[in-house]
Amino acid sequence: MLLARSCETRHVERPFRFVQEPPLGRFSLPLRRSADDADYDDRTADVSADLAYELKSKMFDQIANVGIAGTGLAVTLIGSTLRDASPAVWLSVVLFAGAAFTAIGGNQKLVDSLSKRQPCLQRSKRDMGIATMLLGIAVGSLSMSVYLEGQREPAPATKVSAQQ
């Protein structure tokens, strides 16, 4: 039976050594690695030096995608739910688009600097921070617009009479 076997200690050959967790009610907690295991630390020497730049480039791509999607969402909401909202609702569109442009520009600067073998970590951190900040402000602006639109009194219905 699976439940009866979960309380047993599993034997696993090196490089990992597992310790038994105490049972929790009918079920037992999963096995975890012990902290004194020699192989517990990550192997940072095996990681490529280019990995950080590749991951940063992918993060720029993701932020640009979120900015473009947020712009589309904001425009869609303005065309439907937020039709009668104040013009300040367009601020979220500008901020989402600004985040997308900042991320795209940051990615281009990162690639250009790497191809010229110039340092670029500080500039890419700055661009990432600015793009992330713009996304946060845009989400807050759009959320506040939706909230304020929901708090407004509905417009009185007009009386329509059928004439023949």
Backbone hydrogen bonds in HBPLUS format (Angstrom, degrees):
<---DONOR---> <-ACCEPTOR-->    atom                        ^
c    i                          cat <-CA-CA->   ^        H-A-AA   ^      H-
h    n   atom  resd res      DA  || num        DHA   H-A  angle D-A-AA Bond
n    s   type  num  typ     dist DA aas  dist angle  dist       angle   num
A0005-ARG N   A0001-MET O   3.23 MM   4  6.45 148.3  2.33 144.9 153.4     1
A0006-SER N   A0002-LEU O   3.14 MM   4  6.28 129.9  2.40 140.9 153.3     2
A0008-GLU N   A0005-ARG O   3.14 MM   3  5.41 157.3  2.19 108.1 115.2     3
A0019-VAL N   A0032-ARG O   3.25 MM  13  6.16 161.6  2.29 170.5 176.1     4
A0024-LEU N   A0027-PHE O   2.75 MM   3  5.44 144.9  1.87 143.6 155.5     5
A0027-PHE N   A0024-LEU O   3.17 MM   3  5.44 127.3  2.47 140.5 132.2     6
A0037-ASP N   A0034-SER O   3.38 MM   3  5.61 163.2  2.41 108.3 110.7     7
A0040-TYR N   A0037-ASP O   3.19 MM   3  5.26 158.9  2.24 111.4 112.4     8
A0046-ASP N   A0043-ARG O   3.29 MM   3  5.73 149.0  2.39 106.4 114.1     9
A0047-VAL N   A0044-THR O   3.29 MM   3  5.33 159.5  2.34 102.0 108.1    10
A0051-LEU N   A0048-SER O   3.26 MM   3  5.46 160.3  2.30 104.4 110.3    11
A0054-GLU N   A0050-ASP O   3.03 MM   4  6.26 156.7  2.08 153.2 160.4    12
A0055-LEU N   A0051-LEU O   2.89 MM   4  6.08 161.9  1.92 154.5 158.8    13
A0056-LYS N   A0052-ALA O   2.98 MM   4  6.10 154.8  2.04 142.2 149.5    14
A0057-SER N   A0053-TYR O   2.96 MM   4  6.11 152.1  2.04 142.2 149.5    15
A0058-LYS N   A0054-GLU O   3.00 MM   4  6.29 152.1  2.08 144.1 151.6    16
A0059-MET N   A0055-LEU O   2.88 MM   4  6.15 147.3  1.99 144.6 154.0    17
A0060-PHE N   A0056-LYS O   2.99 MM   4  6.29 153.0  2.06 145.7 152.3    18
A0061-ASP N   A0057-SER O   3.04 MM   4  6.36 154.3  2.11 143.4 150.4    19
A0062-GLN N   A0058-LYS O   2.93 MM   4  6.22 155.9  1.99 147.3 153.3    20
A0063-ILE N   A0059-MET O   2.93 MM   4  6.17 162.0  1.96 152.6 157.1    21
A0064-ALA N   A0060-PHE O   2.94 MM   4  6.12 156.1  1.99 148.1 155.0    22
A0065-ASN N   A0061-ASP O   2.95 MM   4  6.21 154.6  2.02 146.2 153.3    23
A0066-VAL N   A0062-GLN O   2.91 MM   4  6.19 159.0  1.95 151.0 156.4    24
A0067-GLY N   A0063-ILE O   2.91 MM   4  6.08 154.7  1.97 145.8 152.9    25
A0068-ILE N   A0064-ALA O   2.98 MM   4  6.22 157.7  2.03 149.5 154.8    26
A0069-ALA N   A0065-ASN O   2.90 MM   4  6.09 162.1  1.94 149.8 155.3    27
A0070-GLY N   A0066-VAL O   2.80 MM   4  5.89 154.6  1.86 145.4 153.0    28
A0071-THR N   A0067-GLY O   2.97 MM   4  6.15 150.0  2.07 140.9 148.7    29
A0072-GLY N   A0068-ILE O   3.08 MM   4  6.37 159.1  2.12 146.5 151.6    30
A0073-LEU N   A0069-ALA O   2.90 MM   4  6.18 155.0  1.96 148.3 155.5    31
A0074-ALA N   A0070-GLY O   2.89 MM   4  6.05 163.3  1.91 149.8 154.1    32
A0075-VAL N   A0071-THR O   3.00 MM   4  6.20 163.8  2.03 151.3 155.5    33
A0076-THR N   A0072-GLY O   2.98 MM   4  6.10 155.9  2.04 144.4 151.4    34
A0077-LEU N   A0073-LEU O   2.88 MM   4  6.13 159.2  1.93 151.9 157.5    35
A0078-ILE N   A0074-ALA O   2.89 MM   4  6.08 153.6  1.96 147.9 155.6    36
A0079-GLY N   A0075-VAL O   3.00 MM   4  6.18 145.7  2.12 141.4 150.2    37
A0080-SER N   A0077-LEU O   3.18 MM   3  5.16 144.0  2.32  95.3 105.7    38
A0082-LEU N   A0077-LEU O   2.72 MM   5  5.64 171.2  1.72 153.2 153.4    39
A0085-ALA N   A0082-LEU O   3.20 MM   3  5.09 165.5  2.23 105.9 109.0    40
A0089-VAL N   A0086-SER O   3.18 MM   3  6.13 173.7  2.19 126.7 128.3    41
A0090-TRP N   A0087-PRO O   3.11 MM   3  5.88 163.7  2.14 119.8 123.9    42
A0091-LEU N   A0088-ALA O   3.03 MM   3  5.49 161.9  2.06 111.9 117.8    43
A0093-VAL N   A0090-TRP O   3.15 MM   3  5.20 122.6  2.50  96.0 109.9    44
A0094-VAL N   A0090-TRP O   3.18 MM   4  6.54 160.0  2.22 151.2 155.7    45
A0095-LEU N   A0091-LEU O   2.90 MM   4  6.16 158.6  1.95 152.0 158.3    46
A0096-PHE N   A0092-SER O   2.88 MM   4  6.00 164.3  1.91 148.6 152.7    47
A0097-ALA N   A0093-VAL O   2.98 MM   4  6.11 164.6  2.01 148.5 153.2    48
A0098-GLY N   A0094-VAL O   2.83 MM   4  5.97 150.2  1.91 142.1 151.4    49
A0099-ALA N   A0095-LEU O   2.90 MM   4  6.14 151.3  1.98 147.1 154.1    50
A0100-ALA N   A0096-PHE O   3.03 MM   4  6.34 155.6  2.09 147.2 153.7    51
A0101-PHE N   A0097-ALA O   2.91 MM   4  6.18 164.7  1.93 153.8 157.6    52
A0102-THR N   A0098-GLY O   2.89 MM   4  5.98 156.2  1.94 144.7 151.8    53
A0103-ALA N   A0099-ALA O   2.97 MM   4  6.11 158.0  2.01 145.3 151.1    54
A0104-ILE N   A0100-ALA O   2.93 MM   4  6.16 159.4  1.98 150.1 156.0    55
A0105-GLY N   A0101-PHE O   2.88 MM   4  5.98 163.1  1.90 147.4 152.6    56
A0106-GLY N   A0102-THR O   2.81 MM   4  5.94 153.4  1.88 144.0 152.0    57
A0107-ASN N   A0103-ALA O   2.94 MM   4  6.12 152.9  2.02 143.7 150.4    58
A0108-GLN N   A0104-ILE O   3.01 MM   4  6.29 156.6  2.07 147.1 153.4    59
A0109-LYS N   A0105-GLY O   2.91 MM   4  6.16 158.9  1.95 150.3 156.0    60
A0110-LEU N   A0106-GLY O   2.92 MM   4  6.08 152.6  1.99 142.5 150.4    61
A0111-VAL N   A0107-ASN O   3.01 MM   4  6.24 163.6  2.03 151.0 154.3    62
A0112-ASP N   A0108-GLN O   2.90 MM   4  6.06 163.9  1.93 150.0 155.2    63
A0113-SER N   A0109-LYS O   2.87 MM   4  5.94 163.2  1.89 148.1 152.9    64
A0114-LEU N   A0110-LEU O   2.99 MM   4  6.14 154.3  2.06 144.9 152.2    65
A0115-SER N   A0111-VAL O   2.93 MM   4  6.13 153.9  2.00 147.6 154.8    66
A0116-LYS N   A0112-ASP O   3.03 MM   4  6.25 141.3  2.19 143.0 153.2    67
A0118-GLN N   A0113-SER O   2.80 MM   5  4.99 173.2  1.80 150.3 152.2    68
A0117-ARG N   A0114-LEU O   3.14 MM   3  4.76 151.4  2.22  92.8 101.4    69
A0124-SER N   A0120-CYS O   2.96 MM   4  6.04 159.6  2.00 151.0 157.2    70
A0125-LYS N   A0121-LEU O   2.90 MM   4  6.05 149.9  1.99 147.1 155.3    71
A0126-ARG N   A0122-GLN O   3.02 MM   4  6.23 156.0  2.08 144.7 151.1    72
A0127-ASP N   A0123-ARG O   2.91 MM   4  6.18 163.5  1.94 151.2 155.4    73
A0128-MET N   A0124-SER O   2.91 MM   4  5.98 154.2  1.98 140.7 148.1    74
A0129-GLY N   A0125-LYS O   2.91 MM   4  6.09 156.1  1.97 145.6 152.2    75
A0130-ILE N   A0126-ARG O   2.92 MM   4  6.17 161.3  1.96 153.0 157.9    76
A0131-ALA N   A0127-ASP O   2.96 MM   4  6.09 166.3  1.98 148.6 152.5    77
A0132-THR N   A0128-MET O   2.96 MM   4  6.05 159.7  2.00 146.4 152.3    78
A0133-MET N   A0129-GLY O   2.89 MM   4  6.00 156.4  1.95 145.7 152.7    79
A0134-LEU N   A0130-ILE O   2.91 MM   4  6.14 158.5  1.96 150.2 155.9    80
A0135-LEU N   A0131-ALA O   3.01 MM   4  6.26 152.1  2.09 143.5 151.0    81
A0136-GLY N   A0132-THR O   3.00 MM   4  6.27 160.2  2.04 149.3 154.3    82
A0137-ILE N   A0133-MET O   2.97 MM   4  6.23 163.0  2.00 154.4 158.4    83
A0138-ALA N   A0134-LEU O   2.91 MM   4  6.01 155.3  1.97 144.3 151.7    84
A0139-VAL N   A0135-LEU O   2.93 MM   4  6.16 160.5  1.96 154.0 158.4    85
A0140-GLY N   A0136-GLY O   3.03 MM   4  6.22 162.4  2.06 146.6 151.7    86
A0141-SER N   A0137-ILE O   2.84 MM   4  6.02 156.7  1.89 148.4 155.2    87
A0142-LEU N   A0138-ALA O   2.93 MM   4  6.10 164.7  1.96 151.0 154.8    88
A0143-SER N   A0139-VAL O   2.90 MM   4  6.01 160.9  1.93 148.5 154.5    89
A0144-MET N   A0140-GLY O   2.92 MM   4  6.03 158.9  1.96 146.7 152.5    90
A0145-SER N   A0141-SER O   3.00 MM   4  6.21 151.8  2.09 143.0 150.8    91
A0146-VAL N   A0142-LEU O   2.99 MM   4  6.27 157.9  2.04 149.9 155.3    92
A0147-TYR N   A0143-SER O   2.90 MM   4  6.12 160.2  1.94 149.7 155.7    93
A0148-LEU N   A0144-MET O   2.86 MM   4  6.01 169.7  1.87 153.2 155.6    94
A0149-GLU N   A0145-SER O   2.97 MM   4  6.04 151.6  2.06 142.4 150.2    95
A0150-GLY N   A0146-VAL O   3.06 MM   4  6.26 145.9  2.18 142.5 151.1    96
A0150-GLY N   A0147-TYR O   3.14 MM   3  5.18 121.9  2.50  95.1 109.4    97
A0151-GLN N   A0147-TYR O   3.15 MM   4  6.45 130.3  2.41 140.7 153.9    98
A0151-GLN N   A0148-LEU O   3.22 MM   3  5.07 134.9  2.43  91.8 103.9    99
